[in-house]
Amino acid sequence: MKSFVKFNLGVMRSPLHVRLWLMLLVTANLAAPLFFFHRTEARVVLAAFAASAALMTVLTGLTGFTRLLSAGHILWIPMIGWLWGRLDQMPADDVFGIWIRVLMMLNGISLVLDTVEVVRYIKGDRAELVEGLPAS
């Protein structure tokens, strides 16, 4: 429970640009799929989001609110690949198809940023990203 609280406090205390980016990702990966819950793709996106959140909570407990949290999005790689393989079944001119394509673009950008963060962590940049958080 401490890790969950620390993770959420870290998110809430992050710089504004980070919170705005995270809100965009939450909207695309958590809120939008609820409108398409009858579609398998939406349920897969929700499951991947939930699993990523759980993984980031565990990582917070193990390493603190560090750059390694970006590794929590690792499950988006197979999800994007699976969605890519289904694009021919999703017209690009309807709301569902547009959402899937926007989701893939946003998550792809996030994965590039995440890779940079994880590499920085591996190279030794392991400080807490937000000061004043409780100990894990």
C-alpha positions in Angstrom: 0.0 0.0 0.0 2.9 2.3 0.7 4.2 1.9 -2.8 0.8 2.7 -4.3 0.6 5.9 -2.2 4.2 6.9 -3.1 3.6 6.2 -6.8 0.5 8.4 -6.9 2.1 11.2 -4.8 5.0 11.1 -7.2 2.7 11.5 -10.1 0.7 14.3 -8.5 3.9 16.2 -7.5 5.6 15.8 -10.9 6.2 18.9 -13.1 3.1 20.2 -14.9 4.3 19.1 -18.4 4.8 15.6 -17.0 1.3 15.5 -15.4 -0.3 16.8 -18.7 1.4 14.1 -20.7 0.4 11.4 -18.2 -3.2 12.7 -18.2 -3.2 12.4 -22.0 -2.0 8.8 -21.7 -4.6 8.0 -19.0 -7.3 9.4 -21.2 -6.2 7.3 -24.1 -5.5 4.1 -22.2 -8.1 4.2 -19.4 -11.0 6.6 -20.1 -11.4 6.2 -23.9 -11.6 2.4 -23.9 -14.6 2.5 -21.6 -16.6 3.9 -24.5 -15.6 0.9 -26.6 -15.7 -1.8 -23.9 -17.7 -4.1 -26.1 -14.6 -4.4 -28.4 -11.8 -6.8 -27.6 -9.2 -4.2 -28.4 -10.5 -1.8 -25.7 -10.5 -4.6 -23.1 -6.9 -5.5 -24.0 -5.9 -1.8 -23.7 -7.5 -1.6 -20.3 -5.8 -4.8 -19.2 -2.4 -3.6 -20.3 -3.0 -0.3 -18.6 -3.9 -2.0 -15.3 -1.0 -4.4 -15.5 1.4 -1.5 -16.3 0.0 0.5 -13.3 0.5 -2.6 -11.0 4.1 -3.1 -12.4 4.9 0.6 -11.8 3.6 0.3 -8.2 5.9 -2.7 -7.6 8.8 -0.8 -9.2 8.1 2.2 -6.9 8.4 -0.2 -3.9 11.6 -1.6 -5.1 13.5 1.4 -6.4 11.4 4.5 -5.4 9.9 7.0 -7.8 12.8 6.7 -10.2 13.3 6.6 -14.0 12.9 2.8 -13.9 9.2 3.4 -13.6 9.2 3.9 -17.4 9.9 0.1 -17.7 6.3 -0.3 -16.5 5.1 0.3 -20.0 6.9 -2.7 -21.4 3.5 -4.4 -21.9 2.6 -1.8 -24.5 5.1 -3.2 -26.9 3.2 -6.5 -27.6 -0.1 -4.6 -27.3 0.9 -2.2 -30.0 2.1 -5.1 -32.2 -1.2 -6.9 -31.7 -3.2 -3.8 -32.5 -1.0 -3.1 -35.6 -1.9 -6.6 -36.9 -5.6 -5.7 -36.5 -5.6 -2.3 -38.1 -7.1 -3.6 -41.4 -10.2 -4.6 -39.3 -10.6 -1.0 -38.0 -11.6 1.7 -40.5 -9.5 4.8 -40.1 -12.6 7.0 -40.6 -14.7 6.0 -37.6 -14.3 7.0 -34.0 -13.0 3.6 -32.9 -10.4 3.4 -35.6 -9.2 6.9 -35.0 -8.9 6.2 -31.2 -6.8 3.0 -31.9 -4.5 4.9 -34.2 -4.1 7.8 -31.8 -3.5 5.4 -28.9 -0.8 3.6 -30.8 0.9 6.9 -31.7 0.8 8.2 -28.1 1.9 4.9 -26.6 4.7 4.6 -29.2 6.0 8.1 -28.4 5.8 7.2 -24.7 7.8 4.0 -25.3 10.6 6.1 -27.0 10.7 8.4 -24.0 10.5 5.4 -21.7 13.5 3.9 -23.4 15.6 7.0 -22.8 14.5 7.0 -19.1 15.4 3.4 -18.5 18.8 3.8 -20.2 19.5 6.7 -18.0 18.6 4.6 -14.9 20.8 1.8 -16.1 23.7 4.2 -16.6 23.4 5.3 -13.0 20.8 8.1 -12.8 18.8 6.5 -10.0 17.7 9.5 -7.9 14.1 10.0 -6.9 12.4 12.1 -9.6 10.3 14.0 -7.0 11.7 15.2 -3.7 9.9 14.8 -0.4 8.2 11.5 -1.0 7.8 9.0 1.8 10.2 6.1 2.0 9.1 2.9 0.3 
